[in-house]
């Protein structure tokens, strides 16, 4: 029989691989930005939000907050670097007004993390209390981020078209939620379970809508297909 710790590690590694794929999914978008030297209509908001989300989950996975969470730190640490790279590219090719907004948001996020770290270490003592505090913040932040795809879901229902809801991304989000939920159940972690249970439900809803409205979606012309392929995902979620 497989040892629970070994099973958890295997599942966590699979989760890291799937999550890395999600983090890497906007690469084609940023290749186009670099080639055109222009951000066009793309917005930095999803990437700025994911930077903060990754930082919070890295804090959650540190040994003095929630021990035995190395795989949570690895994927969110990697995600942080990837998302920060996206933001940096966006900053380079954005106009001055957008650059100012990006700088202010990053400044806010850095200040927020310093304050959260200080509160975690000075106010809450012991890993149990720190896990409760940081975990609650992570869950709230994930719930806010999972609200973003609801706009796409409403659009699909209204237009009866899945044109702007890519099937591979919906499937990857569903698989990511399922894998990390299993990871959380092996050695029960309600914070990871709530966050990824919601992610799995969101992904399942998207897959059901895709199956329902795929046939009623108008076929796109070649030019429109290219625009859809360049359109970035609505939101980038963290690995857990």
C-alpha positions, 0 to 999 in steps of 0.5 A: 500500500502506498504511504500517504506522504508518498501519495501526497508528494506524487499528486503534488508533483502532478499538480505542479506540472498542470499549474505550470501549464496554466501559468505558461498559457499566456506566453503566446500573447506576450510573444505577440506583444514583444514582436509588435512592441505594443500591448494593444488592448491587453490589460495587466490586471489578471497578471498583477492579481496573480502576482499577489495571489502567488505571494500569499500562497508562498507565505502560506507554504513556508515552514513557520506558517504551514509546515510540510508544504514545499510543493505549494511553495515551489509552484507558487514561487515559480508562478510568481516569477512567471507572472512578474515577467509578464508584468515586466514585459507589459510595463516595457511596452505600455504607455506612461499612464499604464506604467504608472498604474502598474508601478502603483499596484506593485508598490501596493502589493509589496506594502501589503505583503510586508504588513501581512508578513509582520502581522503573521510573525508578530501577532500570531504565534505557532503554526496553527494560528498562522495557518488559520490567518494566512489561509483565510486571506488566501481563500478570500483572495482566491474566491475574488479571483474565481469570480472573474470567469463568471463574466465569461460564463454569463457571456456564454449563456447570453450569446449561446457561444463559447467563442471566448472560452477556450476548451483547453484552458477550461479543461486545465482549470478543472484538472488543476482544481481536482488534483490539488483538491485530492492533494488537500484531502490526503493530508487534510488542508481545508484552505487548499481544499476550499480554494481548489474545490471552487476551482474544480466547480468553476472548471466543471461549469465551464466544461458543461457550458462548452458541451451545451453551446459548442454546436451553437457557436458560429464558426469564426473566419481565419482573421477572427480565429487569429484574434481569438488565439491571441486573446489572453485568458481572463485570469491566471490563477495560482497553483493552489 
